[in-house]
Amino acid sequence: MGIRLHAVFVAAGLPAPTMRMESVIAGGPDCADHIHFEVDPVRTLLPQMERLGLATATEVDIDSYADQVRAELLTSC
């Protein structure tokens, strides 16, 4: 839906939204400062994820999630 959102707003008669798209390109052992782009939204959405039955706080383990993402990045390089 992301790239179509502008057109959907306009088609619905709503004011055109101000939008931007970002991408993080990082890897290797020095990528820790970029991981927040993935961890922060998960932390914010975790209550909804639990409410919808998508994941539990125990499964996500948000306090170690950044470390999990970093380890996965390092093994995939």
C-alpha positions as CSV (number, residue, x, y, z in Angstrom):
1,M,0.0,0.0,0.0
2,G,2.9,2.3,0.7
3,I,3.7,3.6,-2.8
4,R,0.0,3.8,-3.7
5,L,-1.1,5.7,-0.6
6,H,-0.8,9.1,-2.3
7,A,-3.1,8.1,-5.1
8,V,-5.6,6.4,-2.7
9,F,-5.9,9.6,-0.6
10,V,-6.5,11.7,-3.7
11,A,-9.0,9.2,-5.2
12,A,-10.9,9.2,-1.9
13,G,-11.2,13.0,-2.1
14,L,-8.8,13.6,0.8
15,P,-6.0,16.1,0.7
16,A,-2.8,14.8,-0.8
17,P,-0.5,13.6,2.0
18,T,3.1,14.6,2.4
19,M,5.1,11.5,2.1
20,R,8.6,10.2,1.9
21,M,10.3,6.9,1.5
22,E,13.5,5.8,3.2
23,S,15.7,2.8,2.9
24,V,18.5,1.7,5.1
25,I,21.4,0.0,3.4
26,A,23.9,-1.2,6.0
27,G,25.7,-4.3,7.0
28,G,28.7,-5.7,8.7
29,P,29.8,-5.2,12.3
30,D,29.3,-1.4,12.3
31,C,25.6,-1.5,11.4
32,A,24.2,-1.3,14.9
33,D,23.2,2.4,14.5
34,H,21.0,1.5,11.5
35,I,19.1,-1.4,13.2
36,H,16.8,1.1,15.0
37,F,14.9,1.4,11.8
38,E,13.6,-2.1,12.3
39,V,13.6,-2.4,16.1
40,D,11.7,0.9,16.9
41,P,8.6,0.1,14.8
42,V,8.5,-3.4,16.3
43,R,8.7,-2.0,19.8
44,T,5.9,0.4,19.0
45,L,3.7,-2.2,17.3
46,L,4.3,-5.1,19.8
47,P,1.0,-4.4,21.7
48,Q,-1.0,-4.6,18.5
49,M,1.0,-7.7,17.4
50,E,0.0,-9.4,20.6
51,R,-3.6,-8.2,20.4
52,L,-3.9,-9.7,16.9
53,G,-2.2,-12.9,17.9
54,L,0.7,-12.4,15.5
55,A,3.4,-12.7,18.2
56,T,3.9,-12.6,21.9
57,A,6.3,-10.3,23.8
58,T,8.1,-13.5,24.9
59,E,8.6,-14.6,21.2
60,V,9.8,-11.2,20.1
61,D,12.0,-10.6,23.2
62,I,12.1,-6.9,22.3
63,D,15.0,-6.2,24.8
64,S,17.3,-8.4,22.8
65,Y,15.7,-7.9,19.4
66,A,18.4,-5.5,18.1
67,D,21.0,-8.0,19.0
68,Q,19.0,-10.7,17.2
69,V,18.8,-8.6,14.1
70,R,22.5,-7.7,14.2
71,A,23.5,-11.4,14.5
72,E,21.2,-12.3,11.6
73,L,22.8,-9.5,9.5
74,L,26.3,-10.7,10.3
75,T,25.6,-14.3,9.4
76,S,24.0,-13.3,6.1
77,C,26.9,-11.2,4.8
